[in-house]
Amino acid sequence: MRATQDRVAPADAGECAAILAQAGAEGRMVGIGGGLTKHYLGDAASLDIELRTTSIAGIVDHVPADLTVTVAAGTRFADLRAALARAGQFLPIDTPHADDATIGGVIAANANGFWRARYGGVRDLLIGTRVALTDGTVIRSGGRVVKNVAGYDLNKLFVGSFGTLGVIVEATFKVLPIPAAEAGLIARFGTVSDAFNAAAIIARAPARAEAVVVERQPDGWDLVVSARGDDKTVARAVADARRAAGSSAESAAVGDRLVLARELPARAVEGALVRAALPLASQTAFAEAAARRDTFRELVADASSAVALPACVASHSKPTGTRVAIALIIPSVRRHASASTASSLSSSRVRPYSATASTTASTNEIIVSTIETRMSGTCCPMLLSFSATSRGATNCVVFLRIFSMSVGSK
């Protein structure tokens, strides 16, 4: 658990920068938070100051004709969504924790959802930022217009930085009109390969679906497809999806189903949640390998962008400090890889965690057999980078992030 001495909530960018400058001069550790929906991420060290951005909130500027909106970083994503809806527009980011997350937190965590392949991610929609730095200054990058080519594109530097480079205090996004029509369908498949094959066809179709998601179920695999746009575009996208999915496809309102799948990080508060960014061709093999192991209780995959979220539950009966076997699996880059396949494992968290990796020649999988924590309570994530190299093949790098792991008794 994090011990915090002081909690502050600056009212504006200048006050925020002053707090950072004073803390830097005094050598005090500052933790940045908005809605605290991702408080389980980051280094679980003791904090001297917890800085909340929730007082730096509100719509700064909205130009509907230019399809841009500028918003203070402490604004809740739900509040921005409601304000844009009144103007018939929306920000095409379906971020997890959408009801409570703040705009600054969405940017800092690079929290994308299932719409990424259709509309782009946070880094694609963000066109301007203001950031408070530890030297007491407030810098601006980008602007408030879509066609902005002035200076270095520092916006992308802060996307996914988790507050390590500065405090995001303001952001400008591209927005879109709310689509006139929407439709969805759900199809059940008996095998994972059939589900992902159908998903791949839908994702490559000319009429782009908004979301193409594969979910593991106790008795099979569900393919959930959502399409939004004008009437003709939606009708074509649904028809293409129905042809790819076959006779098991049924029309359905899938909004609530996708929200539930998207909020897996919010539901997986115990055990371990892993985010695996894979080559598109490796999705089926990864899901098959995960399904063969009872460790993973749930698996949700964004089939359009090849991001999988397998989740497992750790045992709470063991004392803190014991090993928790969670068996993270990555299929090797080539089906014919042999025992000579080289694997490497690196960790961004050396002290709190240790991990072991091995290559299984019979299944051509790299398996992280155990993850050991020496810390009490709920532990923060470790970013693991794996690379598998086969003879005559290029390197295949897969990134796994353990979003949460709890191994102590409640």
Secondary structure, DSSP 8 states (H G I E B T S, - for coil): ---EEEEE--SSHHHHHHHHHHHHHHT--EEEESS-TTTTSS----EEEEEE-TTS-SEEEEEGGGTEEEEETTSBHHHHHHHHHHTTEE-----TTTTT-BHHHHHHTT---TTHHHH--HHHHEEEEEEE-TTS-EEEEE-SSSS--SS--THHHHTT-TTSS-EEEEEEEE-EE--SEEEEEEEEESSHHHHHHHHHHHHTSSS--SEEEEEEETTEEEEEEEEEESHHHHHHHHHHHHHHHGGG-EE---HHHHHHHHTHHHH--SEEEEEEE--GGGHHHHHHHHHTSTTEEEEEEETTTTEEEEEE---SSS-TTSEE---EEEE-SSTT--TT-EEEEEES--SSEEEEEEEETTTTEEEEEEEEE-S-SEE---EEEEEEE-TTS--EEEEEEEEEEE-S--
